[in-house]
């Protein structure tokens, strides 16, 4: 499984070699509960909001698109969101629990150009 270092490398590349056209960075976040839980998932989502604010200020030529999927159970078979976002060419897919680890390892093997990270 690829890690956050790859995502940070991509962002550093945009800083070091600015582009004149808009670059696109797509990230997906898989949550085990609702963003209104006022706990773990809510706090993760606040980080996504802050990421948008910070990256817009730091990298105006970078267009960041994020998607979220809430209330995803830890299950076998895996929820298809991991392979869906991998097949759509997302740059980063974050699962907010280690309960998604096996699903993400499987998806990472199929989509090596997408960084899969669980936190």
N, C-alpha and C positions, 0 to 999 in steps of 0.2 A: 504494500500500500504506500502510496506517495504521501508526503507530509506537508505541513504548512510551509516548510522551507521553499518548496517549489512555487507556491502561491506568492510568497514574499519575493522570490527571485523575479517573478513576472512583474510585480509592482515596481521593484527596483529598476528593472529594465526600462519601464516607461519613464521613470525619473531620469535615468542616465541618458537615454536616447529618446528625447521627446519627439512625438510625431506631429505633423501638421494637420492631419485629419483626426477625426474622433476614433479612438480605439475603444473596443468593447471588452468588458470583463463581466462574465456571467457567473453568479454564485447562487447555489441553492442551499437552503437550510431545512433540515428534517427535524421536527420537534415531536417529542413523545406526548406532549400535552398542549393545551391551548396557550396562546400568547397572552391571554388574560388571567393566567393562573397566579400572577403576582409573586412568582417564585422563580425557579430555574429557567423555565422557558421564557417567561416575561423578560428576565434579565438578559438572556441571550439575544432576544429580539431588540432590546434597547441597544445592545452592541452593534447590531446590524444597522439600526438607524444612525448611530454615531459614526459607523464606518462610511456611510453615504456622505454625511456632512464633512468628515475629515478628508476623504478622497476627492470630493468635489473642490475643496479649497486647495489641496496640495497638487492635484493632477487634473486641471481643467480639460485636458484633451482626452481624459479617460471617462468613458460612459459606463457606469456600473449598473448592472441590472441584477436584482435579486428576486428570488422566488422562495416562498416558504410552503411547507406542507406540515400541518398540525395534526396532532393525535394519531401519529403513526405507531402502531404496536410493534413490539419486538416479536417477530413471528418467523415461522418456517412453514411455507416458503416466504422468502423475503418480499417486502413491499416492492412493487415495480418502480417506485420513484427513483431509486438509485440507478437502475439501468436506463430509465427514461431520460433522466438528465444527462447521463453519460453519453447516450446515443445522440442527444441534441447538442453535444459539444460544449457543455458547461465547463468552465475553467476550474471551478472549485465546488465540491459538494461536501457540506458539513453535517454530520450526524451528531446531535447534541447528547448522545449517550453511548457508552461502550456497548450497550445492548444491540447496536447496529453494526458492530465491528465485523462480524462474519459476512453480513450482507455487503458491506462496503469492500471487503477484501475480494469478494467474488466479482463485484462490479468493476473494481480497479483492474482486475486481470483482463476484463473485456474491453475497457476503455482507458488505455494507458496515457492518453492526452488530457485526461481529467484528473485533478488532484482530489482524492477522497480523504477526509479527515474526520475523526470522531474526537469530541472534547467532552 
